[in-house]
Amino acid sequence: LREGKEKEATFAKDLLMVVSPKSPFVHYQLARGYARNNLPFKAIEHIEQAMQFGLKDKEFLRNTKEFKSLGTNKEFIRILKDY
């Protein structure tokens, strides 16, 4: 989901969701891409799905460079608290 590569990113996202829709890694990577592209609500949606599907390391999420901008987001804080 790199900037300027929207078509490729859309294809990759669709492919990942078809191949591994319940993979925490897929949702984590999608969240990183959305966060990089300043789409915090989409990023948070995929962070929550990653956690639902098994990603449990909250410190890892807090320390992910792309998620630093989400640090004060109420939904991000809630998700980290709830899981």
N, CA, C and O atoms as a Maestro MAE file, in Angstrom:
{
 s_m_m2io_version
 :::
 2.0.0
}

f_m_ct {
 s_m_title
 :::
 protein
 m_atom[332] {
  # First column is atom index #
  i_m_mmod_type
  r_m_x_coord
  r_m_y_coord
  r_m_z_coord
  i_m_residue_number
  s_m_chain_name
  s_m_pdb_residue_name
  s_m_pdb_atom_name
  i_m_atomic_number
  :::
  1 25 0.818 -1.188 0.000 1 A "LEU " " N  " 7
  2 3 0.000 0.000 0.000 1 A "LEU " " CA " 6
  3 2 0.865 1.256 0.000 1 A "LEU " " C  " 6
  4 15 0.612 2.199 0.750 1 A "LEU " " O  " 8
  5 25 1.842 1.256 -0.813 2 A "ARG " " N  " 7
  6 3 2.739 2.405 -0.884 2 A "ARG " " CA " 6
  7 2 2.092 3.532 -1.667 2 A "ARG " " C  " 6
  8 15 1.324 3.315 -2.603 2 A "ARG " " O  " 8
  9 25 2.427 4.726 -1.255 3 A "GLU " " N  " 7
  10 3 1.912 5.913 -1.911 3 A "GLU " " CA " 6
  11 2 2.262 5.895 -3.397 3 A "GLU " " C  " 6
  12 15 3.379 5.548 -3.780 3 A "GLU " " O  " 8
  13 25 1.295 6.271 -4.222 4 A "GLY " " N  " 7
  14 3 1.541 6.331 -5.651 4 A "GLY " " CA " 6
  15 2 1.393 4.998 -6.362 4 A "GLY " " C  " 6
  16 15 1.561 4.928 -7.579 4 A "GLY " " O  " 8
  17 25 1.089 3.968 -5.646 5 A "LYS " " N  " 7
  18 3 0.949 2.632 -6.227 5 A "LYS " " CA " 6
  19 2 -0.428 2.069 -5.894 5 A "LYS " " C  " 6
  20 15 -0.553 0.908 -5.505 5 A "LYS " " O  " 8
  21 25 -1.454 2.890 -6.049 6 A "GLU " " N  " 7
  22 3 -2.791 2.519 -5.616 6 A "GLU " " CA " 6
  23 2 -3.326 1.260 -6.300 6 A "GLU " " C  " 6
  24 15 -3.896 0.393 -5.637 6 A "GLU " " O  " 8
  25 25 -3.147 1.151 -7.623 7 A "LYS " " N  " 7
  26 3 -3.670 -0.018 -8.337 7 A "LYS " " CA " 6
  27 2 -3.004 -1.297 -7.860 7 A "LYS " " C  " 6
  28 15 -3.672 -2.298 -7.600 7 A "LYS " " O  " 8
  29 25 -1.682 -1.257 -7.747 8 A "GLU " " N  " 7
  30 3 -0.958 -2.433 -7.280 8 A "GLU " " CA " 6
  31 2 -1.338 -2.768 -5.842 8 A "GLU " " C  " 6
  32 15 -1.487 -3.937 -5.484 8 A "GLU " " O  " 8
  33 25 -1.490 -1.742 -5.032 9 A "ALA " " N  " 7
  34 3 -1.842 -1.953 -3.630 9 A "ALA " " CA " 6
  35 2 -3.238 -2.550 -3.508 9 A "ALA " " C  " 6
  36 15 -3.461 -3.448 -2.696 9 A "ALA " " O  " 8
  37 25 -4.168 -2.063 -4.301 10 A "THR " " N  " 7
  38 3 -5.529 -2.596 -4.263 10 A "THR " " CA " 6
  39 2 -5.532 -4.060 -4.675 10 A "THR " " C  " 6
  40 15 -6.196 -4.882 -4.045 10 A "THR " " O  " 8
  41 25 -4.799 -4.386 -5.721 11 A "PHE " " N  " 7
  42 3 -4.708 -5.772 -6.165 11 A "PHE " " CA " 6
  43 2 -4.088 -6.646 -5.081 11 A "PHE " " C  " 6
  44 15 -4.595 -7.728 -4.784 11 A "PHE " " O  " 8
  45 25 -2.998 -6.180 -4.494 12 A "ALA " " N  " 7
  46 3 -2.314 -6.951 -3.456 12 A "ALA " " CA " 6
  47 2 -3.220 -7.155 -2.251 12 A "ALA " " C  " 6
  48 15 -3.280 -8.250 -1.691 12 A "ALA " " O  " 8
  49 25 -3.918 -6.112 -1.858 13 A "LYS " " N  " 7
  50 3 -4.832 -6.207 -0.717 13 A "LYS " " CA " 6
  51 2 -5.929 -7.227 -0.999 13 A "LYS " " C  " 6
  52 15 -6.223 -8.078 -0.160 13 A "LYS " " O  " 8
  53 25 -6.522 -7.139 -2.166 14 A "ASP " " N  " 7
  54 3 -7.583 -8.077 -2.525 14 A "ASP " " CA " 6
  55 2 -7.060 -9.511 -2.556 14 A "ASP " " C  " 6
  56 15 -7.728 -10.434 -2.090 14 A "ASP " " O  " 8
  57 25 -5.876 -9.687 -3.100 15 A "LEU " " N  " 7
  58 3 -5.280 -11.018 -3.174 15 A "LEU " " CA " 6
  59 2 -4.999 -11.573 -1.782 15 A "LEU " " C  " 6
  60 15 -5.307 -12.731 -1.498 15 A "LEU " " O  " 8
  61 25 -4.424 -10.760 -0.926 16 A "LEU " " N  " 7
  62 3 -4.136 -11.204 0.436 16 A "LEU " " CA " 6
  63 2 -5.408 -11.606 1.172 16 A "LEU " " C  " 6
  64 15 -5.423 -12.604 1.892 16 A "LEU " " O  " 8
  65 25 -6.454 -10.844 0.996 17 A "MET " " N  " 7
  66 3 -7.702 -11.147 1.693 17 A "MET " " CA " 6
  67 2 -8.346 -12.425 1.171 17 A "MET " " C  " 6
  68 15 -9.035 -13.117 1.921 17 A "MET " " O  " 8
  69 25 -8.135 -12.747 -0.093 18 A "VAL " " N  " 7
  70 3 -8.669 -13.990 -0.648 18 A "VAL " " CA " 6
  71 2 -7.850 -15.180 -0.160 18 A "VAL " " C  " 6
  72 15 -8.403 -16.210 0.227 18 A "VAL " " O  " 8
  73 25 -6.543 -15.031 -0.183 19 A "VAL " " N  " 7
  74 3 -5.649 -16.134 0.172 19 A "VAL " " CA " 6
  75 2 -5.674 -16.418 1.671 19 A "VAL " " C  " 6
  76 15 -5.710 -17.579 2.079 19 A "VAL " " O  " 8
  77 25 -5.656 -15.387 2.482 20 A "SER " " N  " 7
  78 3 -5.551 -15.568 3.940 20 A "SER " " CA " 6
  79 2 -6.418 -14.565 4.699 20 A "SER " " C  " 6
  80 15 -5.886 -13.693 5.385 20 A "SER " " O  " 8
  81 25 -7.729 -14.672 4.590 21 A "PRO " " N  " 7
  82 3 -8.590 -13.666 5.218 21 A "PRO " " CA " 6
  83 2 -8.539 -13.649 6.748 21 A "PRO " " C  " 6
  84 15 -8.923 -12.658 7.369 21 A "PRO " " O  " 8
  85 25 -8.073 -14.727 7.349 22 A "LYS " " N  " 7
  86 3 -8.021 -14.782 8.814 22 A "LYS " " CA " 6
  87 2 -6.597 -14.753 9.353 22 A "LYS " " C  " 6
  88 15 -6.354 -15.112 10.505 22 A "LYS " " O  " 8
  89 25 -5.678 -14.331 8.532 23 A "SER " " N  " 7
  90 3 -4.285 -14.272 8.956 23 A "SER " " CA " 6
  91 2 -4.013 -12.977 9.718 23 A "SER " " C  " 6
  92 15 -4.226 -11.889 9.183 23 A "SER " " O  " 8
  93 25 -3.543 -13.084 10.963 24 A "PRO " " N  " 7
  94 3 -3.203 -11.863 11.684 24 A "PRO " " CA " 6
  95 2 -2.087 -11.087 10.987 24 A "PRO " " C  " 6
  96 15 -2.071 -9.857 11.020 24 A "PRO " " O  " 8
  97 25 -1.157 -11.803 10.357 25 A "PHE " " N  " 7
  98 3 -0.059 -11.150 9.645 25 A "PHE " " CA " 6
  99 2 -0.578 -10.304 8.485 25 A "PHE " " C  " 6
  100 15 -0.112 -9.185 8.273 25 A "PHE " " O  " 8
  101 25 -1.537 -10.835 7.739 26 A "VAL " " N  " 7
  102 3 -2.115 -10.092 6.611 26 A "VAL " " CA " 6
  103 2 -2.771 -8.812 7.114 26 A "VAL " " C  " 6
  104 15 -2.556 -7.739 6.552 26 A "VAL " " O  " 8
  105 25 -3.561 -8.923 8.160 27 A "HIS " " N  " 7
  106 3 -4.247 -7.740 8.683 27 A "HIS " " CA " 6
  107 2 -3.256 -6.737 9.273 27 A "HIS " " C  " 6
  108 15 -3.442 -5.527 9.148 27 A "HIS " " O  " 8
  109 25 -2.210 -7.240 9.911 28 A "TYR " " N  " 7
  110 3 -1.170 -6.356 10.436 28 A "TYR " " CA " 6
  111 2 -0.503 -5.579 9.297 28 A "TYR " " C  " 6
  112 15 -0.317 -4.366 9.397 28 A "TYR " " O  " 8
  113 25 -0.149 -6.270 8.226 29 A "GLN " " N  " 7
  114 3 0.502 -5.611 7.095 29 A "GLN " " CA " 6
  115 2 -0.432 -4.602 6.425 29 A "GLN " " C  " 6
  116 15 -0.004 -3.518 6.028 29 A "GLN " " O  " 8
  117 25 -1.693 -4.960 6.305 30 A "LEU " " N  " 7
  118 3 -2.659 -4.016 5.738 30 A "LEU " " CA " 6
  119 2 -2.784 -2.783 6.628 30 A "LEU " " C  " 6
  120 15 -2.838 -1.658 6.133 30 A "LEU " " O  " 8
  121 25 -2.828 -2.997 7.929 31 A "ALA " " N  " 7
  122 3 -2.915 -1.872 8.869 31 A "ALA " " CA " 6
  123 2 -1.708 -0.951 8.718 31 A "ALA " " C  " 6
  124 15 -1.853 0.272 8.730 31 A "ALA " " O  " 8
  125 25 -0.534 -1.527 8.577 32 A "ARG " " N  " 7
  126 3 0.675 -0.713 8.378 32 A "ARG " " CA " 6
  127 2 0.551 0.137 7.117 32 A "ARG " " C  " 6
  128 15 0.885 1.321 7.123 32 A "ARG " " O  " 8
  129 25 0.078 -0.466 6.053 33 A "GLY " " N  " 7
  130 3 -0.074 0.268 4.800 33 A "GLY " " CA " 6
  131 2 -1.079 1.400 4.918 33 A "GLY " " C  " 6
  132 15 -0.838 2.508 4.438 33 A "GLY " " O  " 8
  133 25 -2.199 1.120 5.553 34 A "TYR " " N  " 7
  134 3 -3.204 2.172 5.728 34 A "TYR " " CA " 6
  135 2 -2.671 3.293 6.623 34 A "TYR " " C  " 6
  136 15 -2.901 4.471 6.348 34 A "TYR " " O  " 8
  137 25 -1.969 2.934 7.678 35 A "ALA " " N  " 7
  138 3 -1.408 3.956 8.566 35 A "ALA " " CA " 6
  139 2 -0.386 4.815 7.814 35 A "ALA " " C  " 6
  140 15 -0.353 6.035 7.975 35 A "ALA " " O  " 8
  141 25 0.443 4.171 6.995 36 A "ARG " " N  " 7
  142 3 1.440 4.906 6.195 36 A "ARG " " CA " 6
  143 2 0.780 5.898 5.250 36 A "ARG " " C  " 6
  144 15 1.336 6.955 4.952 36 A "ARG " " O  " 8
  145 25 -0.404 5.547 4.788 37 A "ASN " " N  " 7
  146 3 -1.106 6.391 3.827 37 A "ASN " " CA " 6
  147 2 -2.160 7.277 4.490 37 A "ASN " " C  " 6
  148 15 -3.090 7.757 3.841 37 A "ASN " " O  " 8
  149 25 -1.992 7.479 5.786 38 A "ASN " " N  " 7
  150 3 -2.843 8.394 6.544 38 A "ASN " " CA " 6
  151 2 -4.325 8.017 6.477 38 A "ASN " " C  " 6
  152 15 -5.190 8.870 6.280 38 A "ASN " " O  " 8
  153 25 -4.594 6.733 6.643 39 A "LEU " " N  " 7
  154 3 -5.966 6.228 6.706 39 A "LEU " " CA " 6
  155 2 -6.146 5.521 8.054 39 A "LEU " " C  " 6
  156 15 -6.246 4.295 8.111 39 A "LEU " " O  " 8
  157 25 -6.186 6.305 9.136 40 A "PRO " " N  " 7
  158 3 -6.180 5.705 10.471 40 A "PRO " " CA " 6
  159 2 -7.373 4.801 10.766 40 A "PRO " " C  " 6
  160 15 -7.217 3.798 11.463 40 A "PRO " " O  " 8
  161 25 -8.546 5.126 10.260 41 A "PHE " " N  " 7
  162 3 -9.709 4.294 10.563 41 A "PHE " " CA " 6
  163 2 -9.581 2.915 9.925 41 A "PHE " " C  " 6
  164 15 -9.949 1.910 10.533 41 A "PHE " " O  " 8
  165 25 -9.058 2.868 8.699 42 A "LYS " " N  " 7
  166 3 -8.827 1.576 8.040 42 A "LYS " " CA " 6
  167 2 -7.708 0.819 8.755 42 A "LYS " " C  " 6
  168 15 -7.784 -0.398 8.924 42 A "LYS " " O  " 8
  169 25 -6.677 1.538 9.171 43 A "ALA " " N  " 7
  170 3 -5.577 0.899 9.895 43 A "ALA " " CA " 6
  171 2 -6.093 0.254 11.177 43 A "ALA " " C  " 6
  172 15 -5.772 -0.895 11.477 43 A "ALA " " O  " 8
  173 25 -6.884 0.993 11.918 44 A "ILE " " N  " 7
  174 3 -7.408 0.489 13.188 44 A "ILE " " CA " 6
  175 2 -8.327 -0.707 12.958 44 A "ILE " " C  " 6
  176 15 -8.317 -1.660 13.738 44 A "ILE " " O  " 8
  177 25 -9.107 -0.661 11.910 45 A "GLU " " N  " 7
  178 3 -9.978 -1.796 11.571 45 A "GLU " " CA " 6
  179 2 -9.148 -3.072 11.398 45 A "GLU " " C  " 6
  180 15 -9.522 -4.136 11.893 45 A "GLU " " O  " 8
  181 25 -8.033 -2.956 10.700 46 A "HIS " " N  " 7
  182 3 -7.204 -4.142 10.457 46 A "HIS " " CA " 6
  183 2 -6.359 -4.522 11.671 46 A "HIS " " C  " 6
  184 15 -6.031 -5.696 11.845 46 A "HIS " " O  " 8
  185 25 -6.008 -3.568 12.501 47 A "ILE " " N  " 7
  186 3 -5.321 -3.902 13.755 47 A "ILE " " CA " 6
  187 2 -6.252 -4.748 14.614 47 A "ILE " " C  " 6
  188 15 -5.843 -5.758 15.186 47 A "ILE " " O  " 8
  189 25 -7.495 -4.328 14.694 48 A "GLU " " N  " 7
  190 3 -8.458 -5.089 15.496 48 A "GLU " " CA " 6
  191 2 -8.651 -6.494 14.926 48 A "GLU " " C  " 6
  192 15 -8.718 -7.463 15.682 48 A "GLU " " O  " 8
  193 25 -8.740 -6.608 13.618 49 A "GLN " " N  " 7
  194 3 -8.893 -7.932 13.011 49 A "GLN " " CA " 6
  195 2 -7.652 -8.786 13.246 49 A "GLN " " C  " 6
  196 15 -7.765 -9.986 13.496 49 A "GLN " " O  " 8
  197 25 -6.484 -8.186 13.168 50 A "ALA " " N  " 7
  198 3 -5.252 -8.935 13.442 50 A "ALA " " CA " 6
  199 2 -5.285 -9.495 14.858 50 A "ALA " " C  " 6
  200 15 -4.887 -10.635 15.095 50 A "ALA " " O  " 8
  201 25 -5.758 -8.695 15.783 51 A "MET " " N  " 7
  202 3 -5.826 -9.157 17.171 51 A "MET " " CA " 6
  203 2 -6.908 -10.223 17.342 51 A "MET " " C  " 6
  204 15 -6.724 -11.179 18.095 51 A "MET " " O  " 8
  205 25 -8.017 -10.064 16.657 52 A "GLN " " N  " 7
  206 3 -9.074 -11.076 16.720 52 A "GLN " " CA " 6
  207 2 -8.575 -12.424 16.206 52 A "GLN " " C  " 6
  208 15 -8.980 -13.477 16.697 52 A "GLN " " O  " 8
  209 25 -7.694 -12.376 15.214 53 A "PHE " " N  " 7
  210 3 -7.208 -13.609 14.603 53 A "PHE " " CA " 6
  211 2 -5.900 -14.111 15.209 53 A "PHE " " C  " 6
  212 15 -5.285 -15.034 14.674 53 A "PHE " " O  " 8
  213 25 -5.472 -13.513 16.320 54 A "GLY " " N  " 7
  214 3 -4.368 -14.125 17.041 54 A "GLY " " CA " 6
  215 2 -3.158 -13.278 17.370 54 A "GLY " " C  " 6
  216 15 -2.297 -13.729 18.125 54 A "GLY " " O  " 8
  217 25 -3.053 -12.080 16.843 55 A "LEU " " N  " 7
  218 3 -1.916 -11.232 17.199 55 A "LEU " " CA " 6
  219 2 -2.159 -10.691 18.603 55 A "LEU " " C  " 6
  220 15 -3.131 -9.972 18.834 55 A "LEU " " O  " 8
  221 25 -1.283 -11.032 19.534 56 A "LYS " " N  " 7
  222 3 -1.519 -10.672 20.937 56 A "LYS " " CA " 6
  223 2 -0.454 -9.754 21.526 56 A "LYS " " C  " 6
  224 15 -0.605 -9.290 22.656 56 A "LYS " " O  " 8
  225 25 0.598 -9.487 20.800 57 A "ASP " " N  " 7
  226 3 1.709 -8.707 21.336 57 A "ASP " " CA " 6
  227 2 1.422 -7.208 21.232 57 A "ASP " " C  " 6
  228 15 1.701 -6.577 20.213 57 A "ASP " " O  " 8
  229 25 0.866 -6.659 22.296 58 A "LYS " " N  " 7
  230 3 0.471 -5.251 22.307 58 A "LYS " " CA " 6
  231 2 1.676 -4.319 22.215 58 A "LYS " " C  " 6
  232 15 1.602 -3.273 21.570 58 A "LYS " " O  " 8
  233 25 2.771 -4.686 22.848 59 A "GLU " " N  " 7
  234 3 3.977 -3.850 22.776 59 A "GLU " " CA " 6
  235 2 4.506 -3.790 21.347 59 A "GLU " " C  " 6
  236 15 4.970 -2.745 20.890 59 A "GLU " " O  " 8
  237 25 4.433 -4.904 20.657 60 A "PHE " " N  " 7
  238 3 4.840 -4.947 19.258 60 A "PHE " " CA " 6
  239 2 4.019 -3.941 18.449 60 A "PHE " " C  " 6
  240 15 4.563 -3.201 17.630 60 A "PHE " " O  " 8
  241 25 2.714 -3.922 18.685 61 A "LEU " " N  " 7
  242 3 1.846 -2.980 17.972 61 A "LEU " " CA " 6
  243 2 2.158 -1.539 18.368 61 A "LEU " " C  " 6
  244 15 2.245 -0.659 17.511 61 A "LEU " " O  " 8
  245 25 2.325 -1.304 19.652 62 A "ARG " " N  " 7
  246 3 2.643 0.058 20.113 62 A "ARG " " CA " 6
  247 2 3.955 0.560 19.513 62 A "ARG " " C  " 6
  248 15 4.107 1.751 19.242 62 A "ARG " " O  " 8
  249 25 4.895 -0.354 19.309 63 A "ASN " " N  " 7
  250 3 6.220 0.032 18.820 63 A "ASN " " CA " 6
  251 2 6.356 -0.002 17.305 63 A "ASN " " C  " 6
  252 15 7.416 0.327 16.770 63 A "ASN " " O  " 8
  253 25 5.304 -0.392 16.614 64 A "THR " " N  " 7
  254 3 5.348 -0.383 15.154 64 A "THR " " CA " 6
  255 2 5.403 1.063 14.682 64 A "THR " " C  " 6
  256 15 4.534 1.872 15.009 64 A "THR " " O  " 8
  257 25 6.421 1.369 13.920 65 A "LYS " " N  " 7
  258 3 6.674 2.746 13.473 65 A "LYS " " CA " 6
  259 2 5.431 3.384 12.857 65 A "LYS " " C  " 6
  260 15 5.108 4.531 13.166 65 A "LYS " " O  " 8
  261 25 4.746 2.667 12.006 66 A "GLU " " N  " 7
  262 3 3.590 3.221 11.308 66 A "GLU " " CA " 6
  263 2 2.427 3.531 12.247 66 A "GLU " " C  " 6
  264 15 1.556 4.331 11.905 66 A "GLU " " O  " 8
  265 25 2.403 2.910 13.418 67 A "PHE " " N  " 7
  266 3 1.286 3.115 14.339 67 A "PHE " " CA " 6
  267 2 1.556 4.198 15.381 67 A "PHE " " C  " 6
  268 15 0.691 4.486 16.207 67 A "PHE " " O  " 8
  269 25 2.726 4.791 15.352 68 A "LYS " " N  " 7
  270 3 3.047 5.846 16.323 68 A "LYS " " CA " 6
  271 2 2.021 6.977 16.266 68 A "LYS " " C  " 6
  272 15 1.667 7.549 17.296 68 A "LYS " " O  " 8
  273 25 1.550 7.294 15.078 69 A "SER " " N  " 7
  274 3 0.571 8.380 14.932 69 A "SER " " CA " 6
  275 2 -0.792 8.007 15.515 69 A "SER " " C  " 6
  276 15 -1.641 8.878 15.710 69 A "SER " " O  " 8
  277 25 -1.005 6.726 15.794 70 A "LEU " " N  " 7
  278 3 -2.280 6.280 16.358 70 A "LEU " " CA " 6
  279 2 -2.254 6.262 17.884 70 A "LEU " " C  " 6
  280 15 -3.263 5.962 18.521 70 A "LEU " " O  " 8
  281 25 -1.119 6.580 18.459 71 A "GLY " " N  " 7
  282 3 -0.916 6.444 19.899 71 A "GLY " " CA " 6
  283 2 -1.949 7.114 20.779 71 A "GLY " " C  " 6
  284 15 -2.216 6.634 21.880 71 A "GLY " " O  " 8
  285 25 -2.539 8.208 20.327 72 A "THR " " N  " 7
  286 3 -3.544 8.903 21.134 72 A "THR " " CA " 6
  287 2 -4.966 8.656 20.633 72 A "THR " " C  " 6
  288 15 -5.925 9.203 21.178 72 A "THR " " O  " 8
  289 25 -5.096 7.841 19.608 73 A "ASN " " N  " 7
  290 3 -6.413 7.541 19.046 73 A "ASN " " CA " 6
  291 2 -7.199 6.668 20.026 73 A "ASN " " C  " 6
  292 15 -6.712 5.625 20.461 73 A "ASN " " O  " 8
  293 25 -8.397 7.092 20.366 74 A "LYS " " N  " 7
  294 3 -9.205 6.380 21.369 74 A "LYS " " CA " 6
  295 2 -9.517 4.946 20.960 74 A "LYS " " C  " 6
  296 15 -9.518 4.051 21.805 74 A "LYS " " O  " 8
  297 25 -9.780 4.719 19.688 75 A "GLU " " N  " 7
  298 3 -10.075 3.358 19.219 75 A "GLU " " CA " 6
  299 2 -8.843 2.468 19.318 75 A "GLU " " C  " 6
  300 15 -8.944 1.309 19.722 75 A "GLU " " O  " 8
  301 25 -7.697 2.995 18.956 76 A "PHE " " N  " 7
  302 3 -6.445 2.237 19.054 76 A "PHE " " CA " 6
  303 2 -6.187 1.861 20.515 76 A "PHE " " C  " 6
  304 15 -5.838 0.719 20.815 76 A "PHE " " O  " 8
  305 25 -6.358 2.811 21.404 77 A "ILE " " N  " 7
  306 3 -6.160 2.562 22.835 77 A "ILE " " CA " 6
  307 2 -7.148 1.516 23.334 77 A "ILE " " C  " 6
  308 15 -6.781 0.620 24.094 77 A "ILE " " O  " 8
  309 25 -8.405 1.630 22.905 78 A "ARG " " N  " 7
  310 3 -9.432 0.670 23.326 78 A "ARG " " CA " 6
  311 2 -9.096 -0.744 22.856 78 A "ARG " " C  " 6
  312 15 -9.218 -1.705 23.615 78 A "ARG " " O  " 8
  313 25 -8.678 -0.859 21.611 79 A "ILE " " N  " 7
  314 3 -8.353 -2.175 21.063 79 A "ILE " " CA " 6
  315 2 -7.207 -2.806 21.842 79 A "ILE " " C  " 6
  316 15 -7.261 -3.985 22.189 79 A "ILE " " O  " 8
  317 25 -6.182 -2.028 22.113 80 A "LEU " " N  " 7
  318 3 -5.049 -2.571 22.862 80 A "LEU " " CA " 6
  319 2 -5.464 -2.964 24.277 80 A "LEU " " C  " 6
  320 15 -4.924 -3.916 24.841 80 A "LEU " " O  " 8
  321 25 -6.391 -2.257 24.834 81 A "LYS " " N  " 7
  322 3 -6.868 -2.571 26.183 81 A "LYS " " CA " 6
  323 2 -7.759 -3.819 26.182 81 A "LYS " " C  " 6
  324 15 -7.655 -4.661 27.074 81 A "LYS " " O  " 8
  325 25 -8.626 -3.930 25.185 82 A "ASP " " N  " 7
  326 3 -9.629 -5.000 25.154 82 A "ASP " " CA " 6
  327 2 -9.075 -6.373 24.802 82 A "ASP " " C  " 6
  328 15 -9.661 -7.388 25.179 82 A "ASP " " O  " 8
  329 25 -7.966 -6.423 24.092 83 A "TYR " " N  " 7
  330 3 -7.478 -7.737 23.636 83 A "TYR " " CA " 6
  331 2 -6.330 -8.213 24.458 83 A "TYR " " C  " 6
  332 15 -5.801 -9.296 24.211 83 A "TYR " " O  " 8
  :::
 }
 m_bond[331] {
  # First column is bond index #
  i_m_from
  i_m_to
  i_m_order
  :::
  1 1 2 1
  2 2 3 1
  3 3 4 2
  4 3 5 1
  5 5 6 1
  6 6 7 1
  7 7 8 2
  8 7 9 1
  9 9 10 1
  10 10 11 1
  11 11 12 2
  12 11 13 1
  13 13 14 1
  14 14 15 1
  15 15 16 2
  16 15 17 1
  17 17 18 1
  18 18 19 1
  19 19 20 2
  20 19 21 1
  21 21 22 1
  22 22 23 1
  23 23 24 2
  24 23 25 1
  25 25 26 1
  26 26 27 1
  27 27 28 2
  28 27 29 1
  29 29 30 1
  30 30 31 1
  31 31 32 2
  32 31 33 1
  33 33 34 1
  34 34 35 1
  35 35 36 2
  36 35 37 1
  37 37 38 1
  38 38 39 1
  39 39 40 2
  40 39 41 1
  41 41 42 1
  42 42 43 1
  43 43 44 2
  44 43 45 1
  45 45 46 1
  46 46 47 1
  47 47 48 2
  48 47 49 1
  49 49 50 1
  50 50 51 1
  51 51 52 2
  52 51 53 1
  53 53 54 1
  54 54 55 1
  55 55 56 2
  56 55 57 1
  57 57 58 1
  58 58 59 1
  59 59 60 2
  60 59 61 1
  61 61 62 1
  62 62 63 1
  63 63 64 2
  64 63 65 1
  65 65 66 1
  66 66 67 1
  67 67 68 2
  68 67 69 1
  69 69 70 1
  70 70 71 1
  71 71 72 2
  72 71 73 1
  73 73 74 1
  74 74 75 1
  75 75 76 2
  76 75 77 1
  77 77 78 1
  78 78 79 1
  79 79 80 2
  80 79 81 1
  81 81 82 1
  82 82 83 1
  83 83 84 2
  84 83 85 1
  85 85 86 1
  86 86 87 1
  87 87 88 2
  88 87 89 1
  89 89 90 1
  90 90 91 1
  91 91 92 2
  92 91 93 1
  93 93 94 1
  94 94 95 1
  95 95 96 2
  96 95 97 1
  97 97 98 1
  98 98 99 1
  99 99 100 2
  100 99 101 1
  101 101 102 1
  102 102 103 1
  103 103 104 2
  104 103 105 1
  105 105 106 1
  106 106 107 1
  107 107 108 2
  108 107 109 1
  109 109 110 1
  110 110 111 1
  111 111 112 2
  112 111 113 1
  113 113 114 1
  114 114 115 1
  115 115 116 2
  116 115 117 1
  117 117 118 1
  118 118 119 1
  119 119 120 2
  120 119 121 1
  121 121 122 1
  122 122 123 1
  123 123 124 2
  124 123 125 1
  125 125 126 1
  126 126 127 1
  127 127 128 2
  128 127 129 1
  129 129 130 1
  130 130 131 1
  131 131 132 2
  132 131 133 1
  133 133 134 1
  134 134 135 1
  135 135 136 2
  136 135 137 1
  137 137 138 1
  138 138 139 1
  139 139 140 2
  140 139 141 1
  141 141 142 1
  142 142 143 1
  143 143 144 2
  144 143 145 1
  145 145 146 1
  146 146 147 1
  147 147 148 2
  148 147 149 1
  149 149 150 1
  150 150 151 1
  151 151 152 2
  152 151 153 1
  153 153 154 1
  154 154 155 1
  155 155 156 2
  156 155 157 1
  157 157 158 1
  158 158 159 1
  159 159 160 2
  160 159 161 1
  161 161 162 1
  162 162 163 1
  163 163 164 2
  164 163 165 1
  165 165 166 1
  166 166 167 1
  167 167 168 2
  168 167 169 1
  169 169 170 1
  170 170 171 1
  171 171 172 2
  172 171 173 1
  173 173 174 1
  174 174 175 1
  175 175 176 2
  176 175 177 1
  177 177 178 1
  178 178 179 1
  179 179 180 2
  180 179 181 1
  181 181 182 1
  182 182 183 1
  183 183 184 2
  184 183 185 1
  185 185 186 1
  186 186 187 1
  187 187 188 2
  188 187 189 1
  189 189 190 1
  190 190 191 1
  191 191 192 2
  192 191 193 1
  193 193 194 1
  194 194 195 1
  195 195 196 2
  196 195 197 1
  197 197 198 1
  198 198 199 1
  199 199 200 2
  200 199 201 1
  201 201 202 1
  202 202 203 1
  203 203 204 2
  204 203 205 1
  205 205 206 1
  206 206 207 1
  207 207 208 2
  208 207 209 1
  209 209 210 1
  210 210 211 1
  211 211 212 2
  212 211 213 1
  213 213 214 1
  214 214 215 1
  215 215 216 2
  216 215 217 1
  217 217 218 1
  218 218 219 1
  219 219 220 2
  220 219 221 1
  221 221 222 1
  222 222 223 1
  223 223 224 2
  224 223 225 1
  225 225 226 1
  226 226 227 1
  227 227 228 2
  228 227 229 1
  229 229 230 1
  230 230 231 1
  231 231 232 2
  232 231 233 1
  233 233 234 1
  234 234 235 1
  235 235 236 2
  236 235 237 1
  237 237 238 1
  238 238 239 1
  239 239 240 2
  240 239 241 1
  241 241 242 1
  242 242 243 1
  243 243 244 2
  244 243 245 1
  245 245 246 1
  246 246 247 1
  247 247 248 2
  248 247 249 1
  249 249 250 1
  250 250 251 1
  251 251 252 2
  252 251 253 1
  253 253 254 1
  254 254 255 1
  255 255 256 2
  256 255 257 1
  257 257 258 1
  258 258 259 1
  259 259 260 2
  260 259 261 1
  261 261 262 1
  262 262 263 1
  263 263 264 2
  264 263 265 1
  265 265 266 1
  266 266 267 1
  267 267 268 2
  268 267 269 1
  269 269 270 1
  270 270 271 1
  271 271 272 2
  272 271 273 1
  273 273 274 1
  274 274 275 1
  275 275 276 2
  276 275 277 1
  277 277 278 1
  278 278 279 1
  279 279 280 2
  280 279 281 1
  281 281 282 1
  282 282 283 1
  283 283 284 2
  284 283 285 1
  285 285 286 1
  286 286 287 1
  287 287 288 2
  288 287 289 1
  289 289 290 1
  290 290 291 1
  291 291 292 2
  292 291 293 1
  293 293 294 1
  294 294 295 1
  295 295 296 2
  296 295 297 1
  297 297 298 1
  298 298 299 1
  299 299 300 2
  300 299 301 1
  301 301 302 1
  302 302 303 1
  303 303 304 2
  304 303 305 1
  305 305 306 1
  306 306 307 1
  307 307 308 2
  308 307 309 1
  309 309 310 1
  310 310 311 1
  311 311 312 2
  312 311 313 1
  313 313 314 1
  314 314 315 1
  315 315 316 2
  316 315 317 1
  317 317 318 1
  318 318 319 1
  319 319 320 2
  320 319 321 1
  321 321 322 1
  322 322 323 1
  323 323 324 2
  324 323 325 1
  325 325 326 1
  326 326 327 1
  327 327 328 2
  328 327 329 1
  329 329 330 1
  330 330 331 1
  331 331 332 2
  :::
 }
}
